Amino acid sequence: MKLEHTSNAASLNMIVNENDIEVLDEYIDNHNTWTNSYNCSSFASEAWNLVSDIYLDPYNDILFVDTPKKLSNSIKDVSGYFTGIQFTVVSNIDDYVGYYGYDSNDNGVFIEQLQN
């Protein structure tokens, strides 16, 4: 089953080179974990910060943890952020593990299948 969805989440994008992909692959391989203090906001911002000159800060000084809201606000502080990305939710995610990108019409497209 596929479900089309438009997200109101704040987003940034950037062009990455082959070295950036290698850095991100290594990061993903070594940080595939989740805890109360190391969550999705931690993972996403650290990955971004490894390959970007734009620093994102998801840390909430009151809660003493990274939060999606703080990460969203950090993204919105950057000129050129956007919202309204349309993506497809699939019921069998194993069939769609890999890299994604955009075609010439800015539609999300599957680029490369990763080995499980």
URGI-V286650 format. One record per backbone hydrogen bond with DSSP energy under -1.0 kcal/mol. CO is the residue of the C=O (numbers start at 1). NH is the residue of the N-H. E is the energy in kcal/mol with one decimal. If there is no record, write none. Layout:
[[CO NH E] [CO NH E]]
This chain:
[[1 91 -1.7] [3 89 -2.8] [5 87 -2.9] [7 84 -1.6] [11 82 -2.2] [17 21 -2.1] [18 22 -2.0] [19 23 -2.5] [20 24 -2.7] [21 25 -2.9] [22 26 -2.3] [23 27 -2.4] [24 28 -2.9] [25 29 -2.5] [26 30 -1.8] [27 31 -1.0] [31 33 -1.9] [38 35 -2.7] [39 43 -2.6] [40 44 -2.7] [41 45 -2.1] [42 46 -2.5] [43 47 -2.2] [44 48 -2.4] [45 49 -2.9] [46 50 -1.4] [48 51 -1.2] [48 52 -1.0] [58 67 -2.4] [60 64 -2.0] [65 60 -2.2] [67 71 -2.2] [68 72 -2.8] [69 73 -2.4] [70 74 -2.2] [71 75 -2.4] [72 76 -2.4] [75 78 -1.9] [78 81 -1.4] [82 11 -2.6] [85 7 -3.1] [87 5 -2.5] [89 3 -2.3] [92 95 -1.6] [93 96 -2.0] [97 114 -2.3] [99 111 -3.1] [99 112 -1.2] [101 109 -2.7] [103 106 -2.1] [107 103 -2.1] [109 101 -2.5] [112 99 -1.6]]
